[in-house]
Amino acid sequence: MATTRSDGSDEPGCSDDQDTSTRLASRYSEVRALTESLAEPLSPEDQTVQSMPDVSPTKWHRGHATWFFETFLLQPGLSGYEPYHPAFAYIFNSYYETVGARHPRSERGLVSRPGTSEVADYRLHVDKAMAKLLRGSMGEDVRALVELGINHEQQHQELLLMDIKHVLSRNPLRPAYRAPGAGGSAPTLAGGSRPGPAGPGALGWYEHEGGLAEIGHRGDGFAFDNESPRHRILLAPFALADRAVTCGEWLAFMQDGGYSRPELWLSDGWSAVQQQGWHAPLYWSTEEAYSSSGSGWQIFTLAGPRPIDPSEPVCHVSYYEADAYARWTGARLPTESEWEVVAARREVRGNFLDRSSLHPRPARPAGTTLFGDVWEWTASAYSPYPAFRAAPGAVGEYNGKFMVNQYVLRGGSCVTPDDHVRASYRNFFPAGARWAFAGVRLARDPGGDR
């Protein structure tokens, strides 16, 4: 392809393919660098701990995201590439059965070696090889795999922060991932409270007339396979709350015996309450030192413990808790279709991954966004869209085989990279999961009393 100079003559220029490859290489480097930046505040010991089977050590996240590029791009696509270590295919494989054997997920915290410095060397080895691959000629299938790998690493950036929060919360010292004022939280006021608006005000509603609508990825830009195909759905009239449920509203639920009233709970949820002793969201606790804050409750954050802010969105609640709260209010949880048709009309903006705020921010009156702060549980089971087909080969294991016994969440959170969210994005977790940055947005039917 030739480009035209200002004097009207032609000269050799970069093709569209070259421009695309350059942009892809730049994005690859930025995302890989962010992962290392997120791990930087952590000691080697921090990066090795696994506090429960669902949590993975930080160094494993760093290694696994690297293994993805090595396994699916470099080994089949870069002539002469030599894997960094033959055992890493076993250590860092997550769930790709067709690729080979893998180390048990629940035992990742037992792997003291490779250490964090060797994982860093592994990442550098793969990055150098990826630079060669990205400089060469790539077909659309290879570019798509690179884009998938980049978005896969962004998912693990969020998981890294989710998991290290759980790890640090189990430490008796209750250490901060980043101390206040060091880029880990909003500024604090005397007594430890955060600045914010006086309150979010009364709950408002986005009214929707119902009828035929479409949901799913439109086809522009990247999306995961579970967001397609786009399809038509029929909606009854409904209303969606204009903001997420706040900690202050959740405290009212607790004070009204929300965790001790079985009539509010699904049977499985009530069993979880009884067996696990739930009486508040994950990371909430009471200590006498915080009783002057009003409620007596404090929350563990990535900046360490601090008093509950009643105006911020409640976070770290399970689907069971979200459903019980909705039942208590007389409202309900939205379906994912209801959530998407409202969100698709709005700009994707909000409190996403920001090194100065790794926590939900206080809700503001007359909220105008459905994105950021907390992932929002929907009433929709995670299942395939009509005519969904998993991709052939190992990458087909990415999403499709998990479409059972989980619920969909929408909207992104305060630890989701800001260019990783769209209205059609479908996150998913089991109903009892609480360590995700998940909260609640209500819906109601016509004539509802909220």
N, C-alpha and C positions, 0 to 999 in steps of 0.2 A: 504494500500500500504506500502511496506517496502523499505528502502533505504539501499545501501550497504556501509559498513564502509571500511576504507582503509585497514583493515586487512582481508577483504573478508567476514566477518560475516554480518548478517542482523540485523537491529534494526528498531524499529518503527520510522517512519518519517512522515513529512507533506505530505499530498496528494496534487495532482495538484489543487484540489478544494480548499484546505486550502490556498495554495499559492496565488491563484486567489483572494480569500476573503481577505487575508492580504493586497495584493496590492490595492484592491478596497477600503479597509478601510483607507489606507494611502492616497490615492488620494482624497477620500471624505474629510478627515481632512484638507488636503492642500488647497483644493478649498474653503471650508467653512472659513478657516482662512484668505484667501486672500480677500474675501468679506468684512470681518470685518476690515481688514487693509485698504481697499479702502474707507470705511466709516469713519475711524478714524479721518481724518483731519477736518471733518464737525461737526458743532455745532448741538445741537438738533433742533434749529430753521432752520438751513440749510436743515436738513433731512425731514422737514415737508412740505416744499414749493412745490407747483405744478404750474409751470409757464405757461403751456398751456395744453389742454386736452391730447395731445400725450405724455406728460412728466408725469412720476410717481415720487412721493417723494422717497428719498433714503431709508427711513425706510420701505416704502411699498415694495421695491425690496427685502430688507433683510427678511421681513416677508413672502412675497409670495414664495420665493425660499424655505423657511422652510416649509411652508404649503404644497408644492409639496411633500416633503418627508413624512410629517405626513399623508397626504391624501391617497397617492398612495402606500405607503410602510408600515408605522407603523400601521395604523388603521386596514388594512386587514391582515397584516402579522406578527405582534408582539403580542403574547398572553398577555393580561392584560394591554395593553397600554391605557392610559387615555389622551385624547386631552388636551392641555394646557389651552385652553379657548374655550367655545362653540361658541362664536361669531366670532372667528378668521376665521372660515370656510367661513363666509360671507364677512368679511373685506378683506381677502387676496386671495380669488378666483379671477382669472383674466378673463377667458372666457370659462371655462368648464361648459357648460350648463347642461350636464348630471350629474354633481356632486351636483348641487344645486344652490340656488339664490346667487347673488353676488352684491357687492356695485358698484354703477356706476363709471366707469373709470374716467369720467370727474370731479368727486367729491372726489377723493382720497386726495386732499390737504386740505379738510375740516375735515379730521379725525385727530384731535389733540391727541386723545388717542386711542390706546396705545401709550405711548411715546417711545423714543428711548431706554431707559433703560429696559422697559418691553419687547420690541422686542428682545433685547439682551438676556433676561431671556428665552424668547420663543425659541430662537435659541439654547440656552444651554440645555433646556429641551428636544428638539428634537434630538440634537447631542448625548446626553447620551443614549436615546432610540435607536438611529441608531447604536451606538457602540454595543449594545446587539444584534441587528439584524444582524450586520455584523460578529459577532463572531459565530453565529449559522449556521446551515446547510441551504444553499440557493440553489434553483433550478436555471436553466438558465434563466427562466422568471423573477425571482426576481433580479438576477444580471443585467439583461438587463435594468430593471427599475431603479436600482441604478445608472447605467451608464448614463441613460437618465437624471435622476435628477441632476447628476454632471454637465453634459453638459448644461442642462437648467440653472443651476446657473451661469455657465460661460457666457452664453448669457446675463444674468442679470447683471453680472459685467460690461460688455460693456455698457449696457443700463444705469446702474448707473452713469457711467462717462459721457455718452452722455447727460443724463438728468440734472445732476448737472451743467454741463457747460452751458446749456440753462438757468437754474435757476440763476446762478451767473451772467450771462450776462445781465439779466434784473434788476439787482441791481444797483442803481445809483453810489454806491461806486466802482463798477467793481472789486470786490474782487477776489483774486486768490484762487483756490482750494488748490494748493501748491505753495508757494512763490518760485521764482527762487533761485536755490541753495539748496532747501529743498527736492529735489527729484521729482520736478514737471516739469522741463524743462531742456533743454540743457543749458550750460553756456552762459552767455551774454557777449558781448563786449561793449566797450564804446559807448554810444549813443543808447544802447538797441538792437543792431543787433546781430544775432546769427552767430557763425562761420560756415563755410561750403565751398564747392568747389567754384571755380570761376563761374561755371555755368554748366548746364547739357549737353551742346553741342547740336548739331543738332539732331533732332529726327531720330532714326534708326527703322528698321522694322524686325520682324520675318516673313519670307516668309513661307507659307504653300502651298503644292501642291494640297490640296483638296483630294477628293475621299472618300471612305468609312472609317469610324472611329467609335469608341465606346466612349460613355460618361456615367457617372453615377458611383456610388460607386462600387468598385471591390469586396467587401465582407470581407476585412481584417480590423479588428478594428471597432471602433464605427462610425456610420453615422446616420444622421436623416433620417426619412422615405422618405422625399421628394427628397433624392439623389438617389433613386432606383425606378425601377430596371435599371440595366445597359442595354444599348440598342445601336443599330447601327444607325448612321446618315450619310447622304451624304452631303459632303461639296464641294462647288465650291472653286477654288483657291482664297486665300486671304492673306493679310499681317496684322500683329498686331504690334502696336507700341512697342518699347522696353522700354518705361517708361511712366509714367503718365504725363498728362498735368500740367505745372507749373503755379505758380502765375504770373510770368512774362509774359507768353503766354496769360494768362487770361486777364491781364491788356491790352494787345494789342487788344483783342476782345472788351473790354469795350471802349477803346479809339476810336475804329472804329464804335462806335454806336451800339454795339451788343445788348444792352438792349432796344434799341429804333427802331429796324428794324423788323417790323412784318413779313417780308418775310423769316426770319430765324427761325421762331417759329411755333410749332404746335399750333393749335387754342386754345386748353385748356391751353397750356403754355403761350401764349400771354395774355389770360384772367388773368392768375395768375400774370403776370408781371404788368398788369394794375391795378388789384384789390389790390394787396399787395405792390405795389410800389417798386418792385425789381430793383435795379440798380447795384448790386454787390453781391458776395456770402454772405451767412449768416455770421455774426460776423465781416464783414469788415465795416470800417467807416473811416471818415476823420476828423482829428483834427489838428488845426494849430500847436500844439506842436510837431507834427510828420512830418511836411512838410519838414524838413531838411533831411529826410530819402530818398528823391528822388521822390517817387510816391505820397507822401502825404497820403497814405493809411496805416491804422493799422488794426490789427486783434486781437480779443479777444481770448485768449487761456486759458487753465486750469492753467497756471501760470500768468494769467492777460493779459492786453493789451500790444502789442509791434508792431513795424513796420513790414510790409509785407516783407518776404524774397522772392524775385523773383524766386529763384532756387528751392523752395520747392513745392511739389505737391499741386495744388489747392484743397481745401476741403470745405465741407458743401455746395455743389451745388445739385440741384434737377435733376431728369431725364430730365425735360424740358430744364434746362440750359445746361446740358451735350449734349443733342440732338441739341440745337441751336448752341452751339460752334462747334460741329462736322460738322454741315452744313456750318458754316462760313468758316471752313478750306478747304472744298471740300472733306473731308473724311466722316466717319460715325462711329457710335458706333458698337462694335463687338457684335455678337450673343453670348449667353452663351456657345454654342457648340464650336465656334471658340476659345473663351477664354480658355475653359477647355482642348482642345486637345493640345494647345501650353503649357499651364501650367503643364499638366500631365508629360511632358518631363523634368521638372525642379524641383530642390530641393525646398521644402517649407521652405523658410527662408526670413527674412526681418525685418522691424521695427514693432514689435508687442507690446503688453502691457509690458511696461518697466517703472518702477517707476521713472527712470531718464529722460524719454522722453515720454510725453503724447501728442505728436504733430507730424505731418509728418516731416520727415527729408529731407534736401535738396537732390534733385535728383543728381545722379552722371552720368558722361558720360558712354555710353555703358552699360546701366543697364542690369543686368543678372537675375533679379527676377521679378515675377508678383505678389508677395505677400507682404502684410504689407503696412504701411503708410495710404492708403485710400482704402475703398471699391470702386470698379469700376462698374459704371452702364453698363449694357448691353442692347441691343435692344430687349431682349427677355422678353415677358410677363411671369409672374410667373404662370405656369400651370403644371398639372401633367404629368409625363413621361408616355409613353405608358405602359399599364398594371399596373399602380399604383393603389394600394388599401390601403385605410386608415386602420390602426390597429383597431381591435374590441375594444369596451369599450371607456371610457373617454379619454385615451391617444391618441385615434384616432383623437381627436379634435386638436392635437398639431399643425399640419401644413396644412392638407388637406383642411380644410374649408376656408383657406385664399387664395386659388389659384384663385383669380379673382382681377382685377383692381390694380395690382401691377407689378413691374418690378424686374428682378433678378439683384443682384450685386454679384461680385466675388472678392476673394483675401484677405479679412481680412484688418484690419486697425491698427493704432498705439494704439488703446485701446482694441484690440482683444487678449485674452490670446493666447500665442504662440503655445500651444498644442491643440488648438481648430480649426485649419484651415487645410484644405486639398484641393486638386484641384477640388474635386467634390462638395464642400460646396456651398449651394445656400442660400444666404441672399436675402431678398426682402423688398421693401418699396413702398408706393404709389408714383406716378410720381412727386407729388409736395413736397415731404418730403425733408427738408434741414438740420435738426439738426443731422442727422447721419454723421459719418466721411466718407463722400462719395465724390469721385472725378471722373476723366475721363481718360480713355485710348482709343486711336483712333484705328480704323481699316480702311482698304482700299481694294478696288478690284484691279485686275491687270490693269495696265495702269493709276492708280491714280496719281494725280499731286503732292502729298505730299511725 
